[in-house]
Amino acid sequence: MPVKIRLQRHGKKGKPFYWVVAADARAKRDGKFLAKLGTYNPNTNPATIKLDIDGSVKWLENGAQPTDTARAILSYKGVLYKHHLKGGVKKGALTEEQAEAKFTAWLEEKAAKIQAKADGLSQAQAEARAKALEAEKVVNEARIAAAAPVEEVVEEVVEETSEEPTAEVTEATEAVAEETVAETEEAPAAEEAKKEDE
């Protein structure tokens, strides 16, 4: 039975999440598997990979063949390097302690690279936020500067209009008031005339 180390898709539409599994090559992509070796989440930056290194090495020693993507993930986490070192131990080129020391040194170097990338990304985000804040301040200052002359013009117009038309407005108001009084006086007289007719 040919065994493959491959990815099994989970997650939702547009947000994939993968399990790294050892499965029969004839099985469906998301079907039965022999062992779950870890997870791979490409939605984060850098991608989150959790992997059982010793279990993966065991499957490689037993003849499992990784797919291209699974091979890249195994290489990234050091599984292929550890498999290579175990081959050297079997041939007698290295001792178990030397192989373990080399693998530990490689893991520390890899962790430093990943941390440097994460720090660079966080620094880039902080710089982008600072630039956005500066741009927003410039836009707000421009709005305030543009609004100040308009407020002065409006105040001048209000002052000019409030002095001149006051007399006209007063006269118009008085004329409307006189018409209203005349209509109210005529209304009761008309009602009395109707009552007399009945």
C-alpha positions as CSV (number, residue, x, y, z in Angstrom):
1,M,0.0,0.0,0.0
2,P,1.7,3.2,-1.1
3,V,1.5,5.9,1.6
4,K,1.6,9.6,1.0
5,I,2.2,12.5,3.4
6,R,-0.2,15.1,2.1
7,L,-2.5,18.0,3.1
8,Q,-6.2,17.4,4.0
9,R,-8.3,20.6,3.6
10,H,-10.5,21.8,6.4
11,G,-11.8,25.3,7.3
12,K,-14.3,27.4,5.5
13,K,-14.6,28.9,2.1
14,G,-11.8,31.4,1.5
15,K,-10.2,30.5,4.8
16,P,-8.5,27.2,4.3
17,F,-6.9,25.2,7.2
18,Y,-5.0,22.0,6.5
19,W,-4.1,18.9,8.4
20,V,-0.8,17.2,7.5
21,V,-1.7,13.5,7.3
22,A,-0.2,10.2,6.3
23,A,-2.8,8.5,4.0
24,D,-3.2,5.8,1.5
25,A,-2.4,7.2,-2.0
26,R,-5.7,5.8,-3.3
27,A,-7.8,7.5,-0.6
28,K,-9.8,10.7,-1.3
29,R,-8.2,14.1,-0.5
30,D,-10.4,14.6,2.5
31,G,-11.1,11.0,3.1
32,K,-9.6,8.3,5.4
33,F,-6.1,8.7,6.7
34,L,-3.6,6.6,8.7
35,A,-2.2,9.2,11.0
36,K,-2.5,13.0,11.6
37,L,1.0,14.5,11.8
38,G,0.1,18.1,12.3
39,T,-1.6,21.3,11.1
40,Y,-0.9,24.1,8.6
41,N,-2.7,27.5,8.7
42,P,-1.7,29.7,5.8
43,N,-4.1,32.5,6.9
44,T,-1.6,34.0,9.4
45,N,1.6,35.8,8.5
46,P,4.0,34.0,8.9
47,A,2.0,30.8,8.4
48,T,1.3,28.7,11.5
49,I,2.7,25.1,11.3
50,K,2.4,22.6,14.1
51,L,4.0,19.3,13.3
52,D,4.9,16.0,15.1
53,I,8.5,15.9,14.0
54,D,9.4,12.4,15.3
55,G,6.2,10.9,14.0
56,S,6.8,12.4,10.5
57,V,10.4,11.1,10.5
58,K,9.1,7.6,11.4
59,W,6.7,7.7,8.4
60,L,9.5,8.8,6.1
61,E,11.7,6.0,7.4
62,N,8.9,3.5,6.6
63,G,8.7,4.7,3.0
64,A,6.0,7.4,2.9
65,Q,6.4,9.8,0.0
66,P,5.4,13.5,0.7
67,T,3.6,15.6,-1.9
68,D,5.4,18.7,-3.2
69,T,3.6,21.0,-0.7
70,A,4.0,18.6,2.2
71,R,7.7,18.3,1.3
72,A,8.1,22.1,1.6
73,I,6.3,22.1,5.0
74,L,8.4,19.2,6.3
75,S,11.6,20.9,5.1
76,Y,10.5,24.2,6.7
77,K,10.0,22.5,10.1
78,G,13.2,20.4,9.8
79,V,11.7,16.9,9.4
80,L,13.7,16.2,6.3
81,Y,16.9,17.4,7.9
82,K,16.3,15.2,10.9
83,H,15.6,12.3,8.6
84,H,18.9,13.0,6.8
85,L,20.8,13.1,10.2
86,K,19.2,9.8,11.2
87,G,20.5,8.3,8.0
88,G,24.0,9.5,8.9
89,V,23.6,7.9,12.3
90,K,22.6,4.5,10.7
91,K,25.7,4.6,8.4
92,G,28.0,5.4,11.4
93,A,29.0,8.9,10.2
94,L,27.5,10.6,13.2
95,T,26.7,9.7,16.8
96,E,23.2,10.1,18.2
97,E,24.4,13.1,20.3
98,Q,26.1,14.9,17.4
99,A,23.0,14.5,15.3
100,E,20.8,15.8,18.1
101,A,23.2,18.8,18.7
102,K,23.1,19.7,14.9
103,F,19.3,19.5,14.8
104,T,19.0,21.7,17.9
105,A,21.3,24.3,16.5
106,W,19.4,24.3,13.2
107,L,16.1,24.7,15.2
108,E,17.5,27.7,17.1
109,E,18.7,29.4,13.8
110,K,15.3,28.8,12.2
111,A,13.4,30.2,15.2
112,A,15.6,33.4,15.0
113,K,14.8,33.8,11.3
114,I,11.1,33.4,12.0
115,Q,11.2,35.9,14.9
116,A,13.1,38.4,12.7
117,K,10.4,38.1,10.0
118,A,7.6,38.6,12.6
119,D,9.4,41.7,14.0
120,G,9.9,43.1,10.6
121,L,6.2,42.7,9.8
122,S,5.1,44.3,13.1
123,Q,7.5,47.2,12.5
124,A,6.1,47.7,9.0
125,Q,2.6,47.7,10.3
126,A,3.6,50.3,13.0
127,E,5.2,52.5,10.3
128,A,2.1,52.2,8.1
129,R,-0.2,53.3,11.0
130,A,2.1,56.3,11.7
131,K,2.0,57.4,8.1
132,A,-1.8,57.0,8.0
133,L,-2.1,59.1,11.1
134,E,0.1,61.9,9.7
135,A,-1.9,61.9,6.5
136,E,-5.2,62.1,8.5
137,K,-3.8,65.1,10.5
138,V,-2.9,66.9,7.2
139,V,-6.4,66.3,5.8
140,N,-8.0,67.5,9.0
141,E,-5.9,70.7,9.1
142,A,-6.8,71.4,5.5
143,R,-10.5,71.0,6.3
144,I,-10.2,73.4,9.2
145,A,-8.3,75.9,7.1
146,A,-10.9,75.7,4.4
147,A,-13.8,76.0,6.8
148,A,-12.5,79.1,8.6
149,P,-12.9,81.6,5.7
150,V,-16.4,80.2,5.0
151,E,-17.4,80.9,8.6
152,E,-16.1,84.5,8.4
153,V,-18.0,85.1,5.1
154,V,-21.2,83.7,6.7
155,E,-20.8,85.9,9.7
156,E,-20.3,89.0,7.5
157,V,-23.4,88.1,5.4
158,V,-25.5,87.6,8.5
159,E,-24.3,90.9,10.0
160,E,-25.1,92.8,6.7
161,T,-28.6,91.1,6.3
162,S,-29.5,91.5,9.9
163,E,-29.2,95.3,9.8
164,E,-30.9,96.3,6.5
165,P,-34.0,94.1,6.2
166,T,-35.1,94.5,9.8
167,A,-37.4,97.4,8.8
168,E,-38.8,95.6,5.8
169,V,-39.4,92.4,7.8
170,T,-41.1,94.4,10.5
171,E,-43.4,96.2,8.0
172,A,-44.3,92.9,6.3
173,T,-45.0,91.3,9.7
174,E,-47.3,94.2,10.6
175,A,-49.2,93.9,7.3
176,V,-49.8,90.2,7.8
177,A,-50.9,90.8,11.4
178,E,-53.4,93.4,10.2
179,E,-54.9,91.0,7.6
180,T,-55.2,88.3,10.2
181,V,-57.0,90.6,12.6
182,A,-59.4,91.7,9.8
183,E,-60.2,88.1,8.9
184,T,-60.9,87.1,12.5
185,E,-63.3,90.0,12.9
186,E,-65.1,89.2,9.6
187,A,-65.5,85.5,10.5
188,P,-67.8,85.9,13.6
189,A,-70.0,88.4,11.6
190,A,-70.4,85.9,8.8
191,E,-71.4,83.2,11.3
192,E,-74.0,85.5,12.9
193,A,-75.5,86.2,9.4
194,K,-75.9,82.5,8.7
195,K,-77.6,81.9,12.0
196,E,-80.1,84.8,11.3
197,D,-80.9,83.3,7.8
198,E,-81.8,80.0,9.4
